[in-house]
Amino acid sequence: MADLTSLQKRMDFVFKNKDLLRQALVHSSYLNENPDLGLPSNEALEFLGDAILGFVVASRLYLDCPGFSEGQLTTARASVVAGKTLAKAAARLELGKHLYMGHGTEVAGGRDRERILAGALEALAGAVFLDSGLDAAERFILGTLGKEIKRAEAKDYQKDFKSRLQEEVQGKWRVTPEYIGVESAGGEYAWEFTVEVLAKDRVLGRGSGKTKREAEMEAAKAALENLEGRSPEISDWPL
């Protein structure tokens, strides 16, 4: 296992409680082979770190981009906290070589696996928060993801959700998303439509609205958030 001093140097943060750092690096597969480790896996820290990451990134985007609409802020945040983005940031920290993981997971390429790296980075954010508070966690997150945040702030989010989803889906899978009405309810003046958007016979997102177009737009928005966010069912599809 690599020296954790070098990892803290790259993080530009020194833990007061080193057990929190170690816990952030414990993948659940390691405990299957080492049940007497004395530390839990990083899954609970990952849960906490996910929330803190979302909050810090949302706060920075809100302050930096006062002209962004709610939808633009949502999409920008999702692009920053996407699994692929977090995994790249984790790779810059050389986080993979510091992880405690089971032999089978390691042999299967676990140290380079996107979801494992992204989860470990989230766990690190949670560990920094517990160790030294929100200000320290914010400094770590902004220091680690600053370039990604600036990139998200500079993107053009003016296209509507359906147009952006079509570009995304065609780029990933070379198919056109299909919108299917799954439900409609209400009276003459209060109709609500529910639509699902699919690609390759898989549901990407679901949305509702007073018109079919509004429902389709909401479904496309949900699909973009799933694609750019952390939906494992979608992010694990082969490209």
C-alpha positions as CSV (number, residue, x, y, z in Angstrom):
1,M,0.0,0.0,0.0
2,A,1.4,3.4,-0.9
3,D,2.4,5.9,1.7
4,L,-0.7,8.0,2.7
5,T,1.6,11.0,3.3
6,S,2.0,11.4,-0.4
7,L,-1.7,11.3,-0.9
8,Q,-2.3,14.0,1.7
9,K,0.4,16.1,0.0
10,R,-1.5,15.9,-3.3
11,M,-4.7,16.7,-1.5
12,D,-3.1,19.7,0.1
13,F,-4.7,18.5,3.4
14,V,-3.4,16.7,6.5
15,F,-5.8,14.6,8.5
16,K,-5.9,15.0,12.2
17,N,-7.7,11.7,12.5
18,K,-5.9,9.3,10.2
19,D,-8.5,6.6,10.7
20,L,-11.0,8.8,8.7
21,L,-8.5,8.9,5.8
22,R,-8.0,5.1,6.0
23,Q,-11.8,4.5,6.1
24,A,-12.3,6.6,3.0
25,L,-10.0,4.3,1.2
26,V,-11.5,1.0,2.3
27,H,-13.6,-0.6,-0.5
28,S,-16.2,-3.1,0.7
29,S,-14.4,-6.0,-1.1
30,Y,-11.4,-5.6,1.2
31,L,-13.5,-6.3,4.3
32,N,-14.7,-9.6,2.8
33,E,-11.1,-10.8,2.9
34,N,-10.1,-8.8,6.1
35,P,-13.1,-8.8,8.4
36,D,-10.9,-7.9,11.4
37,L,-9.6,-4.6,9.9
38,G,-11.4,-2.6,12.6
39,L,-12.7,0.0,10.1
40,P,-16.0,0.0,8.1
41,S,-16.0,0.4,4.3
42,N,-16.1,3.8,2.8
43,E,-19.7,3.5,1.7
44,A,-21.2,5.7,4.5
45,L,-18.5,8.3,3.9
46,E,-19.3,8.2,0.2
47,F,-23.0,8.9,1.0
48,L,-22.0,11.9,3.1
49,G,-19.4,13.1,0.6
50,D,-21.8,13.0,-2.3
51,A,-24.1,15.4,-0.4
52,I,-21.2,17.7,0.5
53,L,-19.8,17.7,-3.0
54,G,-23.2,18.6,-4.4
55,F,-23.7,21.4,-2.0
56,V,-20.2,23.0,-2.5
57,V,-20.4,22.8,-6.3
58,A,-24.0,24.2,-6.3
59,S,-22.9,27.0,-4.0
60,R,-19.9,27.9,-6.2
61,L,-22.0,27.8,-9.4
62,Y,-24.7,29.9,-7.9
63,L,-22.2,32.6,-6.8
64,D,-20.2,32.5,-10.0
65,C,-23.1,32.3,-12.5
66,P,-25.9,34.7,-11.4
67,G,-27.4,34.7,-14.9
68,F,-27.9,30.9,-15.0
69,S,-31.4,29.6,-14.7
70,E,-32.3,26.8,-12.3
71,G,-32.1,24.3,-15.2
72,Q,-28.7,25.6,-16.3
73,L,-27.4,25.4,-12.7
74,T,-28.7,21.8,-12.4
75,T,-27.1,20.7,-15.6
76,A,-23.8,22.4,-14.7
77,R,-23.7,20.8,-11.3
78,A,-24.5,17.4,-12.7
79,S,-21.6,17.7,-15.2
80,V,-19.2,18.4,-12.4
81,V,-20.3,15.7,-10.0
82,A,-20.7,13.1,-12.8
83,G,-18.9,9.8,-12.1
84,K,-16.6,10.2,-15.1
85,T,-15.6,13.7,-13.9
86,L,-14.9,12.6,-10.3
87,A,-13.0,9.5,-11.5
88,K,-10.7,11.7,-13.5
89,A,-10.1,14.0,-10.5
90,A,-9.4,10.9,-8.4
91,A,-6.9,9.7,-11.0
92,R,-5.0,13.0,-10.7
93,L,-4.7,12.3,-7.0
94,E,-3.4,8.8,-7.8
95,L,-6.2,7.6,-5.6
96,G,-6.5,4.2,-7.1
97,K,-3.2,2.9,-5.8
98,H,-4.0,3.9,-2.3
99,L,-7.3,2.0,-2.1
100,Y,-7.7,-1.1,0.1
101,M,-9.6,-3.6,-2.0
102,G,-10.1,-7.3,-2.3
103,H,-7.8,-9.3,-4.5
104,G,-10.5,-10.3,-6.9
105,T,-11.7,-6.7,-7.4
106,E,-8.1,-5.6,-7.9
107,V,-7.4,-8.3,-10.5
108,A,-10.6,-7.2,-12.3
109,G,-9.2,-3.7,-12.7
110,G,-10.8,-2.2,-9.6
111,R,-8.1,0.4,-9.1
112,D,-9.0,2.0,-12.4
113,R,-12.8,1.5,-12.3
114,E,-14.8,4.7,-12.7
115,R,-17.4,4.0,-10.1
116,I,-14.9,2.9,-7.4
117,L,-12.7,5.9,-8.0
118,A,-15.6,8.4,-8.0
119,G,-17.0,6.8,-4.8
120,A,-13.6,7.0,-3.1
121,L,-13.3,10.7,-4.0
122,E,-16.7,11.3,-2.5
123,A,-15.7,9.4,0.6
124,L,-12.6,11.6,0.9
125,A,-14.7,14.7,0.8
126,G,-16.9,13.3,3.6
127,A,-13.8,12.3,5.6
128,V,-12.3,15.8,5.3
129,F,-15.6,17.3,6.4
130,L,-15.8,15.1,9.5
131,D,-12.1,15.7,10.3
132,S,-12.0,19.5,9.9
133,G,-15.4,20.9,9.0
134,L,-17.2,22.4,6.0
135,D,-14.6,25.1,5.2
136,A,-11.9,22.5,4.9
137,A,-14.1,20.3,2.8
138,E,-14.9,23.2,0.5
139,R,-11.2,24.1,0.1
140,F,-10.5,20.4,-0.8
141,I,-13.4,20.1,-3.3
142,L,-12.7,23.4,-5.0
143,G,-9.0,22.7,-5.2
144,T,-9.7,19.2,-6.6
145,L,-12.5,20.1,-9.0
146,G,-11.8,23.8,-9.7
147,K,-11.0,23.3,-13.4
148,E,-14.1,21.2,-13.9
149,I,-16.3,23.8,-12.3
150,K,-14.8,26.6,-14.5
151,R,-15.4,24.4,-17.5
152,A,-19.0,23.8,-16.6
153,E,-19.5,27.6,-16.0
154,A,-18.2,28.3,-19.5
155,K,-20.5,25.8,-21.3
156,D,-23.4,26.9,-23.5
157,Y,-26.6,25.7,-21.7
158,Q,-29.0,27.7,-23.9
159,K,-30.1,24.7,-26.0
160,D,-33.3,23.1,-24.8
161,F,-33.2,19.8,-23.0
162,K,-34.5,17.7,-25.9
163,S,-31.9,19.1,-28.3
164,R,-29.1,18.5,-25.8
165,L,-30.3,15.0,-25.0
166,Q,-30.4,14.1,-28.7
167,E,-26.8,15.2,-29.2
168,E,-25.7,13.3,-26.1
169,V,-27.5,10.0,-27.0
170,Q,-26.5,10.1,-30.7
171,G,-22.9,10.7,-29.6
172,K,-22.9,7.8,-27.1
173,W,-25.0,5.2,-28.9
174,R,-25.7,6.5,-32.4
175,V,-29.4,6.3,-31.9
176,T,-32.2,8.9,-31.6
177,P,-34.0,9.1,-28.3
178,E,-37.7,8.0,-28.4
179,Y,-40.5,9.6,-26.3
180,I,-43.3,7.3,-25.2
181,G,-46.4,8.5,-23.4
182,V,-47.0,6.3,-20.4
183,E,-49.9,8.1,-18.6
184,S,-52.4,10.9,-18.9
185,A,-54.9,12.0,-16.3
186,G,-57.1,14.9,-15.4
187,G,-60.2,16.6,-16.7
188,E,-60.8,19.1,-19.5
189,Y,-58.8,21.9,-17.9
190,A,-56.3,19.9,-15.8
191,W,-54.6,17.4,-18.0
192,E,-51.2,16.0,-16.9
193,F,-49.1,13.9,-19.2
194,T,-46.3,11.6,-18.2
195,V,-43.6,10.6,-20.7
196,E,-40.6,8.3,-20.7
197,V,-37.6,8.8,-23.0
198,L,-35.8,5.7,-24.2
199,A,-32.7,4.8,-26.1
200,K,-31.8,1.3,-27.1
201,D,-35.0,0.1,-25.4
202,R,-33.8,1.4,-22.0
203,V,-35.5,4.2,-20.1
204,L,-33.3,7.2,-19.7
205,G,-35.7,9.5,-17.9
206,R,-39.3,10.2,-17.0
207,G,-41.2,13.5,-16.8
208,S,-44.7,15.0,-16.4
209,G,-46.3,18.2,-17.6
210,K,-49.5,19.9,-18.6
211,T,-48.8,19.3,-22.2
212,K,-47.0,16.5,-24.0
213,R,-44.2,18.8,-25.0
214,E,-43.7,20.0,-21.4
215,A,-43.6,16.3,-20.3
216,E,-41.1,15.4,-23.0
217,M,-38.9,18.4,-22.0
218,E,-39.0,17.2,-18.3
219,A,-38.2,13.7,-19.3
220,A,-35.2,14.9,-21.4
221,K,-34.1,17.0,-18.4
222,A,-34.2,14.0,-16.1
223,A,-32.4,11.9,-18.7
224,L,-29.6,14.4,-18.9
225,E,-29.2,14.5,-15.2
226,N,-29.0,10.7,-15.1
227,L,-26.5,10.6,-17.9
228,E,-24.3,13.4,-16.5
229,G,-24.9,12.4,-12.9
230,R,-24.5,9.2,-11.0
231,S,-27.2,6.8,-12.3
232,P,-25.4,3.4,-12.3
233,E,-28.0,1.8,-14.4
234,I,-27.2,4.2,-17.2
235,S,-23.6,5.0,-16.6
236,D,-22.6,1.4,-16.8
237,W,-24.1,0.9,-20.3
238,P,-21.4,0.0,-22.8
239,L,-20.7,2.8,-25.3
